Amino acid sequence: MSTSSSRRDVFARIANGLHGAALTALLSRDLFAAETARTFDLAPKKPHFEPKAKSVIQFFMNGGPSQVDLFDPKPALLRNAGQKVRDVNTDVSDPRAAGGLLPSPFQFKKHGQCGMDISDALPHLSTVVDDVAFIRSMYGEHSNHEPALFLMQSGRIVPARPTMGAWVAYGLGTENQNLPAYVVLDDPKGLPINGISNWQSAYLPPVYQGTRFRTEGPPVLNLQPREELSTPLIEAQRKLLRQLDEIHRVERPHQPDLDGRIASYELAARMQLAASDALDVNQETEATREAYGLNDPATQSYGKRCLMARRLVERNVRFVQLYIEGQIWDNHTNLESSLRYATTKTDKPVVALLRDLKQRGLFDSTLMVWGGEFGRLPISQAEPGQEKEAGRDHGPSGFTVWLAGAGVKGGTIYGATDEVGHKAVEDRVSVHDFHATILHLLGLSNRELAYKRHGLAERLTDQFPARVVKEVLA
């Protein structure tokens, strides 16, 4: 065979291959367009096994609540006050401000039949400890807010990963098609660190990302139609828009961003009545409003969000996440006053919600989750000459979170930190274990909940082995 004919043969085969690839792409677009449109929606999906929880309310205490001042008393801090501990200094963000062991300014007492230690900074939580499972041996991987937040939300310390709420919406959908599956109630005073990335869907289709509901003014901007349009005309517009959207979608298959955008418009139309009704706390009795602290400026904002969360899970919203203003748990200075500010705003509303769920028969189907991205160090943090204004630095190596409600063994105290409250040393629980446990209570296996991406099965708990912490389950 001549060299020239060999070349022609090679190029002919390449051309055939390109034609075949193009034909395959066209056929797959036509064959799988309808399937793609059906796959990524919020229709209810069967869990992997019988769930304990139908909904989750997560109190995300962004900033890092101090375990040794709230849940984990350490007498050694008082006995050895001011003593330098070299091991603790491995976690400090600013070595120049790192001092010695700092005793807690709060007083601890044992409460409930379980004998859980709670400081006087949380007087309301102390009354319901037998309904709560405390994990005092959590540990993370990073001492900076940004990566620690990404880890707690998505299982990795890097951005652009789906958050737990998005995974739950993807795995289970929602029973109420007139409200989002995943709702975020952030603080009107400002977004947390990492902003809206805290509730992103990342590579999961956009339909699963968190939907922000405002707690002041209209819950969703531009939700209501113009008043001058009659109801029949609005319905005709919607019907036409649905038809045009479907034509547009079929011609452009395998476009999750497009599917998500169309789905969000359709949901917005259905939410026009449902969202306003769900978030109207004025429908509540005065006794309920008082219990949540809506009549007290200190608790009004967070109390309103807690009450909204109850109204949302009553309507079968799957995952509700509450945030707090800025970084009020980030107590680098003025430990006592700054920590009391945070607990005063949140303690009463959270416990009011727990009691309200019990009263309404929702406690056994709703999982309550409380915690931040890490804890605090047991040593003081203060610039030279400012020791009287000392606070605590970030402490990822050992901190406390708690669970209550559906499938949780109330009155449980699990795990322990070392003598000074620095590191988790007994029955350690990683963030991945924590995620696996929450998924388990929702009837989801952390290994089976997967999303195919670039030929790989992505999971919330992929980075490290994860176990369900069955010791805190009923």
C-alpha positions as CSV (number, residue, x, y, z in Angstrom):
1,M,0.0,0.0,0.0
2,S,1.4,3.4,-0.9
3,T,2.0,6.1,1.6
4,S,-0.6,8.4,-0.1
5,S,-3.4,5.8,0.0
6,S,-2.6,5.0,3.7
7,R,-3.1,8.7,4.5
8,R,-6.4,8.8,2.6
9,D,-7.5,5.7,4.5
10,V,-6.6,7.3,7.9
11,F,-8.4,10.5,7.1
12,A,-11.5,8.7,5.9
13,R,-11.7,6.7,9.1
14,I,-11.3,9.9,11.1
15,A,-14.1,11.5,9.2
16,N,-16.4,8.5,9.7
17,G,-15.6,8.6,13.4
18,L,-16.5,12.3,13.6
19,H,-19.7,11.7,11.8
20,G,-20.5,8.9,14.2
21,A,-19.8,11.0,17.2
22,A,-22.0,13.8,15.9
23,L,-24.8,11.3,15.1
24,T,-24.5,9.9,18.6
25,A,-24.7,13.3,20.2
26,L,-27.8,14.1,18.1
27,L,-29.5,10.8,18.9
28,S,-28.7,11.1,22.6
29,R,-30.2,14.6,22.7
30,D,-33.5,13.3,21.2
31,L,-33.6,10.0,23.1
32,F,-32.7,11.3,26.5
33,A,-34.2,14.8,26.6
34,A,-37.4,13.7,28.3
35,E,-35.5,11.5,30.8
36,T,-33.3,14.4,31.8
37,A,-36.2,16.6,32.4
38,R,-37.8,14.0,34.7
39,T,-34.7,13.1,36.6
40,F,-33.8,16.4,38.3
41,D,-36.9,17.6,40.0
42,L,-38.2,17.9,43.5
43,A,-40.8,15.1,43.3
44,P,-40.9,13.0,46.5
45,K,-38.4,10.1,46.3
46,K,-38.3,7.0,48.3
47,P,-35.5,6.8,51.0
48,H,-33.1,3.9,51.1
49,F,-34.8,2.6,54.2
50,E,-37.5,3.6,56.7
51,P,-36.6,7.1,58.0
52,K,-37.0,8.4,61.5
53,A,-37.0,12.1,60.4
54,K,-39.1,13.7,57.7
55,S,-37.6,17.2,58.1
56,V,-34.5,18.9,59.4
57,I,-34.2,22.2,61.2
58,Q,-30.5,23.2,61.5
59,F,-29.5,26.0,63.8
60,F,-26.1,26.9,62.2
61,M,-24.3,28.9,64.8
62,N,-21.7,30.4,62.5
63,G,-18.6,31.7,64.3
64,G,-17.8,28.8,66.6
65,P,-19.6,28.5,70.0
66,S,-17.2,27.8,72.9
67,Q,-17.6,24.3,74.3
68,V,-15.7,25.0,77.5
69,D,-18.0,27.9,78.3
70,L,-21.3,26.3,77.4
71,F,-21.3,22.4,77.5
72,D,-17.9,21.1,78.6
73,P,-16.7,22.3,82.0
74,K,-13.0,21.8,82.7
75,P,-11.9,22.3,86.4
76,A,-8.3,22.1,85.2
77,L,-8.7,25.5,83.6
78,L,-9.3,27.0,87.0
79,R,-6.6,25.0,88.8
80,N,-4.0,25.9,86.1
81,A,-5.1,29.3,85.1
82,G,-2.5,31.2,83.2
83,Q,-0.4,28.1,82.5
84,K,1.0,27.9,79.0
85,V,0.2,24.7,77.2
86,R,2.4,24.1,74.2
87,D,0.1,21.5,72.5
88,V,-2.8,24.0,72.4
89,N,-0.6,26.6,70.5
90,T,-0.6,24.3,67.4
91,D,-4.1,25.6,66.7
92,V,-3.8,29.3,67.3
93,S,-4.3,31.8,64.5
94,D,-2.2,34.5,66.1
95,P,0.7,33.2,68.2
96,R,1.4,36.8,69.5
97,A,-2.0,36.9,71.2
98,A,-1.9,33.4,72.6
99,G,-2.0,33.3,76.4
100,G,-2.3,30.7,79.1
101,L,-5.3,28.6,80.2
102,L,-8.4,30.7,80.7
103,P,-11.0,29.6,83.2
104,S,-14.6,30.0,82.1
105,P,-16.4,33.1,83.5
106,F,-19.7,31.1,83.5
107,Q,-21.0,28.8,86.2
108,F,-21.9,25.2,85.4
109,K,-24.5,22.9,86.9
110,K,-25.8,19.5,86.1
111,H,-29.3,19.3,84.7
112,G,-32.0,16.7,84.0
113,Q,-32.0,13.0,84.7
114,C,-29.0,12.7,82.4
115,G,-26.9,15.1,84.5
116,M,-25.7,17.1,81.5
117,D,-23.4,20.0,82.4
118,I,-24.8,23.3,81.1
119,S,-23.5,26.8,81.9
120,D,-25.6,29.6,83.1
121,A,-25.2,31.2,79.7
122,L,-27.9,28.8,78.4
123,P,-30.7,28.8,81.1
124,H,-33.4,27.7,78.7
125,L,-31.5,24.8,77.1
126,S,-30.8,23.5,80.6
127,T,-34.5,22.8,81.1
128,V,-34.8,20.4,78.1
129,V,-31.5,18.4,78.3
130,D,-33.3,15.1,78.6
131,D,-34.7,15.7,75.1
132,V,-31.2,16.3,73.6
133,A,-28.2,14.2,72.6
134,F,-24.9,16.1,73.1
135,I,-21.8,15.1,71.2
136,R,-18.8,16.5,73.1
137,S,-16.2,14.9,70.8
138,M,-16.6,16.6,67.4
139,Y,-13.5,17.5,65.6
140,G,-12.8,19.3,62.3
141,E,-9.8,19.8,60.0
142,H,-9.2,23.6,59.8
143,S,-9.0,26.5,62.1
144,N,-10.1,29.2,59.7
145,H,-13.7,30.1,59.2
146,E,-13.9,29.8,55.4
147,P,-12.6,26.2,55.0
148,A,-14.2,25.1,58.3
149,L,-17.6,26.3,57.1
150,F,-17.1,24.6,53.7
151,L,-16.2,21.4,55.6
152,M,-19.3,21.5,57.9
153,Q,-21.6,22.3,55.1
154,S,-20.3,20.1,52.3
155,G,-17.7,17.6,53.7
156,R,-14.7,19.3,52.2
157,I,-12.6,22.3,53.1
158,V,-12.7,23.6,49.5
159,P,-15.5,25.6,47.8
160,A,-17.8,24.5,45.0
161,R,-19.2,21.4,46.7
162,P,-22.9,20.6,47.3
163,T,-24.1,21.4,50.8
164,M,-25.8,18.8,53.0
165,G,-29.2,20.5,52.5
166,A,-28.8,20.2,48.7
167,W,-27.9,16.5,49.0
168,V,-31.0,15.9,51.1
169,A,-33.2,17.7,48.5
170,Y,-31.5,15.7,45.8
171,G,-32.0,12.4,47.6
172,L,-35.6,12.9,48.9
173,G,-37.3,15.7,47.0
174,T,-40.2,17.2,48.9
175,E,-43.8,16.4,49.7
176,N,-44.9,20.0,49.2
177,Q,-44.5,21.2,45.6
178,N,-45.7,24.7,46.5
179,L,-42.6,25.4,48.6
180,P,-38.9,24.8,48.2
181,A,-37.4,21.6,49.5
182,Y,-34.5,23.5,51.1
183,V,-35.1,26.9,52.7
184,V,-32.6,29.2,54.2
185,L,-33.6,31.8,56.9
186,D,-30.5,34.0,57.1
187,D,-30.1,37.0,59.3
188,P,-31.3,40.4,58.0
189,K,-28.2,42.0,59.6
190,G,-25.9,40.2,57.1
191,L,-24.8,37.0,55.4
192,P,-22.4,34.6,57.2
193,I,-18.8,34.1,56.1
194,N,-18.8,32.5,52.6
195,G,-22.1,34.1,51.9
196,I,-24.6,32.1,49.7
197,S,-22.0,29.4,49.2
198,N,-23.3,28.0,52.5
199,W,-26.4,26.7,50.7
200,Q,-25.1,26.1,47.2
201,S,-25.9,23.0,45.1
202,A,-22.5,23.3,43.2
203,Y,-22.4,20.4,40.6
204,L,-25.8,19.1,41.7
205,P,-28.5,20.6,39.5
206,P,-29.5,24.1,40.6
207,V,-33.0,23.0,41.5
208,Y,-31.5,21.5,44.8
209,Q,-29.8,24.7,46.1
210,G,-31.2,26.5,49.2
211,T,-33.8,29.2,48.7
212,R,-33.5,32.3,50.8
213,F,-36.6,33.5,52.5
214,R,-36.5,37.0,53.9
215,T,-37.7,37.6,57.5
216,E,-38.4,41.3,57.0
217,G,-40.8,42.5,54.3
218,P,-41.9,40.2,51.5
219,P,-40.5,36.7,52.0
220,V,-39.4,36.5,48.4
221,L,-38.8,39.6,46.2
222,N,-40.9,40.2,43.1
223,L,-43.1,37.2,44.0
224,Q,-46.6,38.8,43.5
225,P,-47.9,39.6,40.1
226,R,-48.9,43.1,39.0
227,E,-52.2,44.1,40.5
228,E,-53.6,45.4,37.3
229,L,-53.7,42.0,35.6
230,S,-56.8,39.9,36.1
231,T,-56.6,36.3,37.4
232,P,-57.7,34.7,34.0
233,L,-55.0,36.7,32.2
234,I,-52.3,35.6,34.7
235,E,-53.3,32.0,34.3
236,A,-53.2,32.3,30.5
237,Q,-49.8,33.8,30.7
238,R,-48.5,31.0,32.9
239,K,-49.9,28.3,30.6
240,L,-48.3,29.9,27.5
241,L,-45.0,30.3,29.4
242,R,-45.0,26.6,30.4
243,Q,-45.6,25.6,26.8
244,L,-42.7,27.8,25.6
245,D,-40.4,26.6,28.4
246,E,-41.1,23.0,27.5
247,I,-40.3,23.6,23.8
248,H,-37.2,25.4,24.7
249,R,-36.2,22.7,27.1
250,V,-36.7,19.8,24.7
251,E,-34.5,21.6,22.1
252,R,-31.8,22.0,24.7
253,P,-31.5,18.7,26.7
254,H,-28.9,18.0,29.3
255,Q,-28.8,21.6,30.5
256,P,-29.3,21.4,34.3
257,D,-28.9,25.2,34.7
258,L,-31.8,25.7,32.2
259,D,-33.9,23.1,34.0
260,G,-33.2,24.7,37.3
261,R,-34.1,28.2,36.1
262,I,-37.4,27.0,34.6
263,A,-38.2,25.0,37.7
264,S,-37.5,28.1,39.9
265,Y,-40.0,30.2,37.8
266,E,-42.6,27.5,38.1
267,L,-42.1,27.2,41.8
268,A,-42.3,30.9,42.2
269,A,-45.7,30.9,40.6
270,R,-46.9,28.2,43.0
271,M,-45.3,30.0,46.0
272,Q,-47.3,33.2,45.5
273,L,-49.9,32.0,48.1
274,A,-48.0,29.2,49.9
275,A,-44.9,31.2,50.9
276,S,-46.8,34.2,52.2
277,D,-49.1,32.0,54.3
278,A,-46.2,29.8,55.6
279,L,-44.2,32.8,56.9
280,D,-47.0,34.9,58.3
281,V,-46.3,34.6,62.0
282,N,-49.0,37.1,62.7
283,Q,-51.4,34.2,62.5
284,E,-49.9,32.8,65.7
285,T,-51.4,33.4,69.1
286,E,-50.0,36.0,71.4
287,A,-48.9,33.2,73.8
288,T,-46.8,31.5,71.0
289,R,-45.3,34.8,70.0
290,E,-44.3,35.5,73.6
291,A,-42.8,32.0,74.0
292,Y,-40.5,32.6,71.0
293,G,-39.5,36.0,72.2
294,L,-41.1,38.1,69.5
295,N,-41.9,40.8,72.0
296,D,-38.3,41.2,73.2
297,P,-35.9,43.1,71.0
298,A,-33.1,40.8,72.0
299,T,-34.8,37.6,70.8
300,Q,-37.2,39.0,68.2
301,S,-35.2,38.4,65.1
302,Y,-34.0,34.9,65.8
303,G,-37.3,34.0,67.4
304,K,-39.2,35.0,64.3
305,R,-37.0,32.7,62.2
306,C,-37.5,29.8,64.6
307,L,-41.2,30.3,64.4
308,M,-41.0,30.4,60.6
309,A,-39.0,27.2,60.7
310,R,-41.8,25.5,62.6
311,R,-44.4,26.7,60.1
312,L,-42.3,25.5,57.2
313,V,-41.8,21.9,58.6
314,E,-45.6,21.9,59.3
315,R,-45.9,22.2,55.6
316,N,-43.5,19.4,54.8
317,V,-40.5,21.5,53.8
318,R,-37.6,19.1,53.9
319,F,-34.6,21.1,55.2
320,V,-34.7,24.5,57.0
321,Q,-31.4,26.2,57.9
322,L,-31.2,29.2,60.3
323,Y,-28.2,31.5,60.4
324,I,-27.2,34.2,62.9
325,E,-25.9,37.7,62.2
326,G,-22.3,37.9,61.1
327,Q,-19.9,36.0,63.5
328,I,-21.4,36.7,67.0
329,W,-20.1,33.3,68.2
330,D,-16.6,34.3,67.2
331,N,-15.6,35.5,70.6
332,H,-12.0,36.6,70.2
333,T,-12.4,39.4,72.7
334,N,-14.5,40.3,75.7
335,L,-15.5,36.6,76.2
336,E,-18.2,36.9,78.8
337,S,-20.2,39.8,77.3
338,S,-19.8,38.7,73.6
339,L,-20.8,35.2,74.4
340,R,-23.8,36.3,76.5
341,Y,-24.9,38.4,73.6
342,A,-25.0,35.3,71.3
343,T,-26.8,33.1,73.8
344,T,-29.3,35.7,74.8
345,K,-30.4,36.1,71.2
346,T,-30.8,32.4,70.5
347,D,-31.3,30.3,73.7
348,K,-35.0,31.1,74.4
349,P,-36.2,30.9,70.7
350,V,-34.5,27.5,70.1
351,V,-36.0,25.9,73.2
352,A,-39.4,27.5,72.4
353,L,-39.2,25.7,69.0
354,L,-38.3,22.4,70.6
355,R,-41.3,22.6,73.0
356,D,-43.6,23.8,70.3
357,L,-42.7,20.8,68.1
358,K,-43.4,18.5,70.9
359,Q,-46.8,20.1,71.6
360,R,-47.8,19.9,68.0
361,G,-46.7,16.3,67.5
362,L,-43.9,17.2,65.2
363,F,-40.9,16.5,67.4
364,D,-40.8,12.8,66.5
365,S,-40.6,13.6,62.8
366,T,-38.3,16.6,62.9
367,L,-34.6,16.5,63.5
368,M,-33.1,19.5,65.2
369,V,-29.4,20.1,64.7
370,W,-27.4,22.7,66.6
371,G,-23.7,23.7,66.2
372,G,-21.1,25.8,64.4
373,E,-18.1,25.2,62.3
374,F,-15.8,24.6,65.2
375,G,-15.3,25.5,68.9
376,R,-12.9,27.6,70.9
377,L,-9.5,27.1,72.5
378,P,-9.2,26.8,76.3
379,I,-6.4,29.5,76.4
380,S,-6.9,33.2,76.4
381,Q,-6.4,35.4,73.3
382,A,-5.5,39.0,73.8
383,E,-3.1,41.5,72.4
384,P,-0.3,42.6,74.8
385,G,-1.7,45.1,77.4
386,Q,-5.3,44.0,76.7
387,E,-5.6,40.9,78.8
388,K,-8.7,42.2,80.6
389,E,-10.5,42.0,77.2
390,A,-9.4,38.5,76.5
391,G,-11.4,36.0,74.4
392,R,-10.8,32.7,72.8
393,D,-9.3,31.7,69.5
394,H,-10.7,29.1,67.1
395,G,-10.7,25.5,68.3
396,P,-11.3,22.8,65.6
397,S,-9.8,19.9,67.5
398,G,-12.7,19.3,69.9
399,F,-16.1,20.9,70.3
400,T,-19.8,20.2,71.0
401,V,-22.9,19.9,68.8
402,W,-26.3,18.6,69.7
403,L,-29.2,16.8,68.1
404,A,-32.8,16.4,69.2
405,G,-36.1,15.1,67.9
406,A,-36.7,12.3,65.3
407,G,-34.7,9.2,66.1
408,V,-32.4,10.8,68.7
409,K,-31.9,9.3,72.1
410,G,-32.6,12.2,74.4
411,G,-30.5,12.7,77.5
412,T,-27.4,11.3,75.8
413,I,-23.9,12.6,76.5
414,Y,-21.4,11.2,74.0
415,G,-17.7,11.5,73.7
416,A,-15.2,13.7,75.6
417,T,-12.3,16.1,75.2
418,D,-9.0,16.1,77.1
419,E,-8.5,17.6,80.5
420,V,-8.5,21.2,79.3
421,G,-11.1,20.9,76.5
422,H,-8.7,21.2,73.6
423,K,-8.9,17.9,71.7
424,A,-11.6,15.2,71.3
425,V,-10.0,12.1,72.8
426,E,-12.9,9.7,73.6
427,D,-15.4,8.4,71.0
428,R,-14.3,11.0,68.5
429,V,-16.8,12.1,65.8
430,S,-15.7,13.6,62.6
431,V,-17.7,16.0,60.4
432,H,-18.2,13.1,58.0
433,D,-19.6,10.9,60.8
434,F,-21.9,13.7,61.7
435,H,-23.2,14.0,58.1
436,A,-23.7,10.2,57.8
437,T,-25.7,10.2,61.0
438,I,-28.1,13.0,59.8
439,L,-28.5,11.3,56.5
440,H,-29.2,8.0,58.3
441,L,-32.0,9.5,60.3
442,L,-33.6,10.7,57.0
443,G,-33.5,7.2,55.7
444,L,-30.5,7.8,53.4
445,S,-27.3,5.7,53.2
446,N,-24.3,8.0,52.9
447,R,-22.8,5.5,50.5
448,E,-25.9,5.0,48.3
449,L,-26.6,8.7,48.1
450,A,-24.4,9.5,45.1
451,Y,-24.3,11.6,42.0
452,K,-22.6,10.6,38.8
453,R,-20.1,13.2,37.6
454,H,-17.3,12.8,35.1
455,G,-17.6,9.0,35.4
456,L,-17.3,9.1,39.2
457,A,-19.9,8.6,41.9
458,E,-19.7,11.8,44.1
459,R,-20.9,11.7,47.7
460,L,-21.3,14.0,50.7
461,T,-19.1,11.8,52.8
462,D,-16.5,10.8,50.1
463,Q,-13.2,12.2,51.5
464,F,-12.9,9.9,54.5
465,P,-14.6,6.8,55.8
466,A,-17.8,7.8,57.7
467,R,-19.8,6.0,60.3
468,V,-23.3,6.5,61.7
469,V,-23.0,7.5,65.4
470,K,-25.6,5.0,66.5
471,E,-24.8,5.6,70.2
472,V,-26.9,8.9,70.0
473,L,-29.8,7.2,68.2
474,A,-32.9,5.8,69.9
